[in-house]
Amino acid sequence: MIVIGISGSPRRDGNTETLLDRALAGAEAAGANVEKFVLCDYEISGCIECNDCFESGTCTIGDDMDAIYEAIERADRIVIASPIFFMGLTSQMKAIIDRCQCYWALKYILKEKFPREENAPSRQGSFIGVGGTHGENLFDGAMKTLKYFFDAIEAKPREDLYVLVRGVDDKGEIEARKDALEDAFESGRKLAESA
Ligand SMILES: Cc1cc2nc3c(=O)[nH]c(=O)nc-3n(C[C@H](O)[C@H](O)[C@H](O)COP(=O)(O)O)c2cc1C
């Protein structure tokens, strides 16, 4: 069982990454092999809509996204972690999602299967979201995007395991939210344990 966590926060060791670390610790406690990717350490272009992937099912840009593609294809479980910026995902996270247009093309234009080994565990996706405010609709935009992202990469969205944390703004503020840290750990554990 391979669980990858992708952080889209531009702030290293901020609230999002702290929660992601807890989730990956939970997955590891359940026996999974875990890997973390922090997007602000990568140079990743947005999608340029060249549509090369409509022919090949792969992206021809060639940058640090190649490491993320490789991880996404290997992963059994994917945890997307992002702060809310302007009611949506960060630009770092949105860039990799848009670059997964090649998987959308593979599925809906070329009508081919997502590259997976035979008998691999089911693919599932989860989300950790953090925002500074308390708005009821704070995560709606992010969750809508993730619904279509998980569909493109053939991962079942585990909305029951999403960890959505409101009212956390300053760096380190999450440390005082023991409930959220515990929820993230449990979410990661259950994600890795479920069939
Ligand atoms: C550019 C920018 C836009 C933001 N937009 C929102 C927003 O729309 N709603 C909200 O509740 N918080 C917003 N925030 C606050 C962040 O979501 C919050 O500070 C979060 O804890 C940051 O997580 P991090 O420490 O992982 O970077 C914004 C912050 C920045 C820098």
The ligand as a MOL file (V3000), in Angstrom:
LIG
                    3D

  0  0  0     0  0            999 V3000
M  V30 BEGIN CTAB
M  V30 COUNTS 31 33 0 0 0
M  V30 BEGIN ATOM
M  V30 1 C -3.2130 34.5990 -1.0420 0
M  V30 2 C -4.0130 34.1060 0.1270 0
M  V30 3 C -5.3580 33.9040 -0.0240 0
M  V30 4 C -6.1160 33.4020 1.0400 0
M  V30 5 N -7.4660 33.2140 0.8510 0
M  V30 6 C -8.2040 32.7160 1.8660 0
M  V30 7 C -9.6060 32.4840 1.6840 0
M  V30 8 O -10.1800 32.6930 0.6100 0
M  V30 9 N -10.3300 32.0380 2.7340 0
M  V30 10 C -9.7320 31.7700 3.9530 0
M  V30 11 O -10.4240 31.3480 4.8840 0
M  V30 12 N -8.3990 31.9360 4.1460 0
M  V30 13 C -7.6250 32.4000 3.1340 0
M  V30 14 N -6.2660 32.5700 3.3040 0
M  V30 15 C -5.6400 32.1630 4.5790 0
M  V30 16 C -4.9650 30.7820 4.5160 0
M  V30 17 O -5.8580 29.7960 4.0460 0
M  V30 18 C -4.4710 30.4060 5.9390 0
M  V30 19 O -3.5380 31.3370 6.3830 0
M  V30 20 C -3.8950 29.0070 6.0410 0
M  V30 21 O -3.7640 28.6690 7.4140 0
M  V30 22 C -2.5220 28.8980 5.3810 0
M  V30 23 O -2.0390 27.5820 5.5080 0
M  V30 24 P -0.4680 27.2370 5.4520 0
M  V30 25 O 0.1130 27.6250 6.8030 0
M  V30 26 O -0.3790 25.7870 5.2100 0
M  V30 27 O 0.1070 28.0110 4.3180 0
M  V30 28 C -5.4930 33.0970 2.2790 0
M  V30 29 C -4.0980 33.3140 2.4190 0
M  V30 30 C -3.3740 33.8160 1.3580 0
M  V30 31 C -1.8890 34.0230 1.5260 0
M  V30 END ATOM
M  V30 BEGIN BOND
M  V30 1 1 1 2
M  V30 2 1 2 3
M  V30 3 2 2 30
M  V30 4 2 3 4
M  V30 5 1 4 5
M  V30 6 1 4 28
M  V30 7 2 5 6
M  V30 8 1 6 7
M  V30 9 1 6 13
M  V30 10 2 7 8
M  V30 11 1 7 9
M  V30 12 1 9 10
M  V30 13 2 10 11
M  V30 14 1 10 12
M  V30 15 2 12 13
M  V30 16 1 13 14
M  V30 17 1 14 15
M  V30 18 1 14 28
M  V30 19 1 15 16
M  V30 20 1 16 17
M  V30 21 1 16 18
M  V30 22 1 18 19
M  V30 23 1 18 20
M  V30 24 1 20 21
M  V30 25 1 20 22
M  V30 26 1 22 23
M  V30 27 1 23 24
M  V30 28 2 24 25
M  V30 29 1 24 26
M  V30 30 1 24 27
M  V30 31 2 28 29
M  V30 32 1 29 30
M  V30 33 1 30 31
M  V30 END BOND
M  V30 END CTAB
M  END
